[in-house]
Amino acid sequence: MAYEFVPFELERIMSIWENQVEINLSESGVHPMTLGELVDEPALLDELMATELNYPQTNGSVELRQTIAAMYPGATADNVLVTTGCAQANFTGLVTLMSPGDEIAILMPNYQQIWGIARNLQLNVNTFSLKEETGWSVDVDELNRAVTDRTKLIAVCNPNNPTGHVMSSEEMDAVVAAADRVGAWLLADEVYAGAERVSDEQTPSFWGRYDKVLANGSMSKAYGLPGLRIGWTVTTPELAEEMWARQDYITIGNTMLGNKLAAYALSPEVRPRIIARARNYIRKGYANFENWCARHEGLFTLVPPQAAAIAFVRYHRDVGSIELIDRVISEERAYMVPGAHFSGLDHHLRISFGLPKDYLEDGLDRLYRVLSQY
Ligand SMILES: Cc1ncc(COP(=O)(O)O)c(C=O)c1O
């Protein structure tokens, strides 16, 4: 091989441990819904039972694409490609737009997927950061340095994984201005939109703020339906078509049941119930998390996340996050994500809190027992 493949460490290690430990505080979405909780109408159940498990239309059923488009002002079904999760929307966006040697600017910290794909596509990667000292807001000077005349794509994640930061409109304007200055595409991973903790307003999309946008989302986080594996990209009809052509080679398309269930969950009648469920988990869970932190003063510095069911905390003990979590796994059978997996933001942990109180506190107590030995 001409280059060294960069594995998706964060995702792989999570998938190894999340089912093997007793307490898993690594999941970034809320507790998943059951099928019975989602489908509460007998007529829909009958329809699902009568569904042939055939291939659906491979870019997504018209019904689902129209339902997704309705959430993005000015979009129509032609702007939408239904993908296998937001993960595939991100992947297909990159392989469609980028060739080896092209330049990309990526916001950090971030779900490390786009960073890893960029390395594996042999792109030239520039980064710009969210800064902890300013409440995880975008460092605009770094952004402007990272975006050069050669930048073909800027990738952001908003609301952000792992920090839960939601960009202000000034931060969004700065990102758009940087893209516009050089004519770059803007890929916005908006998978946590809807999972707001401090506001009942959905996080605004980059869609509609600039013409070369890919607004990527999915059913996984704010809707608590990761197992549907339904995601999407909302972009220009031309790019949606080009990405569909790549998708023909990758997954062909999604599933019939996934298309139907996602269209149901996103319909204006059902969506508010599901979003309210997620926000309820996030808000109650965060209050429990905050109370636990208050009982262990001095252990963590915490910038309160504005969205998502995760907190990215700095811990004040002299041990690296990988070594720490290795011990938490082996001695306490609990798991949370070491900050080192987020491009070396060591001495941090990503901890999920959208969970039942006893379970959350049990996990935090297990972490504490190891941390307090340092
Ligand atoms: C920011 C971000 N984007 C994409 C994904 C993948 O989501 P999906 O399950 O929709 O593929 C995740 C999963 O954790 C994520 O955190």
The ligand as a MOL file (V3000), in Angstrom:
LIG
                    3D

  0  0  0     0  0            999 V3000
M  V30 BEGIN CTAB
M  V30 COUNTS 16 16 0 0 0
M  V30 BEGIN ATOM
M  V30 1 C -21.2060 13.9120 14.3320 0
M  V30 2 C -21.6270 12.5580 13.8740 0
M  V30 3 N -21.8780 12.3630 12.5780 0
M  V30 4 C -22.2670 11.1670 12.1110 0
M  V30 5 C -22.4150 10.0920 12.9640 0
M  V30 6 C -22.8790 8.7910 12.4040 0
M  V30 7 O -24.2480 8.8100 12.4630 0
M  V30 8 P -25.1950 7.7450 11.7630 0
M  V30 9 O -25.5620 6.7460 12.8080 0
M  V30 10 O -26.3570 8.5430 11.3220 0
M  V30 11 O -24.4630 7.1360 10.6320 0
M  V30 12 C -22.1660 10.2470 14.3400 0
M  V30 13 C -22.3040 9.1140 15.2670 0
M  V30 14 O -21.8980 9.1580 16.4130 0
M  V30 15 C -21.7710 11.5170 14.7930 0
M  V30 16 O -21.5180 11.7400 16.0860 0
M  V30 END ATOM
M  V30 BEGIN BOND
M  V30 1 1 1 2
M  V30 2 1 2 3
M  V30 3 2 2 15
M  V30 4 2 3 4
M  V30 5 1 4 5
M  V30 6 1 5 6
M  V30 7 2 5 12
M  V30 8 1 6 7
M  V30 9 1 7 8
M  V30 10 2 8 9
M  V30 11 1 8 10
M  V30 12 1 8 11
M  V30 13 1 12 13
M  V30 14 1 12 15
M  V30 15 2 13 14
M  V30 16 1 15 16
M  V30 END BOND
M  V30 END CTAB
M  END
